[in-house]
Amino acid sequence: MATKTSYSPVQDAISNGEMPRSESTGGIALKPKITLLNGITVIVGSIIGSGIFVSPKGVLQYTGSVGLFLLVWLLCGVFSTIGAYCYCELGTMIQRSGADYAYIYEGFGPLLAFIRLWVECIIVRPCSQAIVAMTFGIYILKPFYPDCPPPDSSVRLLAAVCIIVLMFINCMNVAWATRVQDVFTFAKLFALGMIIVTGIVQLCRGHTEYFADPFAGTETNIATAALGFYSGLFAYNGWNYLNFVIEELQDPVRNLPKAVSISMVIVVLVYLLTNVAFLTVVSPAEIISSPAVAVLFADRLYGPMAWIMPVMVAMSTFGTVNGILFTSARLFYVGAREGHMPEILTMIQVKLLTPMPAVLFMGTLSLLYLGSSQIYALINYVSFVCWLAIGMAVFSVIWFRWKWPDAPRPIKVHIIWPIIYTLGSIFLVVLPCISAPKDTGIGAAILLTGFPVYYLFVWLDKPAKINRMLDSFTLAMQKLMIVVPETKKTD
């Protein structure tokens, strides 16, 4: 493991009377190249993946009515925006990449931060990337297999190609990676814009039959309806991704809140209008039963041009894979910098100034998961852990108000917002324990494996022989990739 750092950005700010600076004035380091536009596309591109195109049935099947269905989408957007707003305070106060990991580390110590990193490393990030890459493969092949599912081996091969191409881009140039994110975010917004405009035309033509009695059939069981809220929130997953790369964001105090506010408004409006558009053509029953609502929508209205929709879905997922890889590499890079992952992951390519080892590590894990048939189950097992970690990170806003009352806070949210989000997160952690106790138990067991790993590989001092072996491995990898530790010069 890498040598652990002991500094605290917040404590430095208190003692020095100024904010800690994440950008470097020289040396080998990740440079702040992410602009406001790049920040917006990181958030929007990471949130909007294949889910809104493929099937919003997860919300509708639990809410029972069109009215409650749309209301849940709106409330999920509002709840996610509250979380993103709280992260603006955290991101401008603690200008360290890593998001939840960095905030949990500062607020609750290295052990809990490591547990968060452990679950993200072994399951959440690589599995998520593999699943989205497979969705890319499915929709690239769909025009060639209009009446049947494409071969699984072909899907996985294309998913591997997708990951490898993006690994190369992210290793070579940060600007290339952000440009890919920009282009494919605009592509998915264009596709959703097509659906929305078509829906408006349909409304003008009087296709409003599914809105005539919007709350007919509303689910009256609160526990069941709550599952719809849970499903809706997963469609908004990714609102915190810019905080994972905050050290590379230009002028984070100015650009982080701007990027968050613009992105969340775009996503909430696009999600609502897209679902309204779907309901002008596709019945609620068909939405629940269809494996791909956007494709069904296009088949009915676009005629010979219907093939454009699966292509657009594929482009959307390609951008999402890039967003996951881009932010995950920084998470592992920061974790290694704290001594929680192998030292080689702290290294930066000397000419390209990219975290090449971390990118290759993340991509390789995802490629390995492509060979597994259990990746969907693994994600379900640890879903509650994600809400637990995000809830802890937002709770740290309250904790830091007590722990560091005088810390500089360029953005200071009203205390009611982190309280609301923390209470909501508790609900989201408890809900799967009730609705799926077996899966939650397996997820808890996976989480608990992180404690002995931390004890053996982080907390315990390793024998000299083991250290020499690790040093030899690190040196060999350095020579192979021409990478060195981060070195920053100060004025």
PyMOL commands that set and color helices and strands:
alter all, ss='L'
color gray80, all
select helices_A, chain A and resi 9-16+36-47+51-54+57-63+66-93+100-108+110-144+152-172+174-204+209-211+222-235+241-248+252-278+284-289+293-301+303-305+308-337+343-346+356-369+375-381+383-403+416-435+437-448+450-459+464-481
alter helices_A, ss='H'
color red, helices_A
select strands_A, chain A and resi 347-349+483-485
alter strands_A, ss='S'
color yellow, strands_A
deselect
rebuild
show_as cartoon
